[in-house]
Amino acid sequence: MEPQTYSISGSDLVALMEAVLAKNGTFRFTASGSSMAPFIQTGDMVTISSLHKGRVGLGTVVAFKHPVGGHLVIHRVVGVAHGTFLIKGDNTPHRSDGWIPSGCLIGRVLEITRNGRRVWLGLGVERYLIAFFSRWQWLIPLRGALAALRRR
């Protein structure tokens, strides 16, 4: 039997995710948007776990409630200082989400599934390098250069 799919508003999604993770459950939802491409793409199934199930640090992909507007964002930690996290989408060329207080973090990305297959790239040790390149706006140009080399 296929699991049922529901569509809910952003604020309801945040509240539901917080409630599930507060009970140490995991929360799965279908991603939309391009800010984390190619590591997370529209249609990917993203599994979020509570912050208690692992350390949040450089390169961790986190779910957080944006301090302005309260909407859900899934982006990568590209800097850590004094209990705050500099968070940025991998596919956002210039703008970061800013320094986000730890109290805004909801959970961390545990797993990404695309077309029924688990996606590993971006969640392993390479996350440190991705965070470094993303923070200094080198990730998008690097991806373009690698794509050009592959086409040759």
Buried (B, 14 or more C-beta within 10 A) or exposed (E): EEEEEEEEEBEEBBBBBBEBBEEEEBBEBEBEEBBBBEBBBEEBBBBBBBBEEEEBEBBBBBBBBBEEEEEBBBBBBBBBEEEBBBBBBBBBEEEBBEBBEEEBBBBBBBBBBEEEEEBEEBBEEEBEEBBBBBBEBEBBEEBEEEEEEEEE
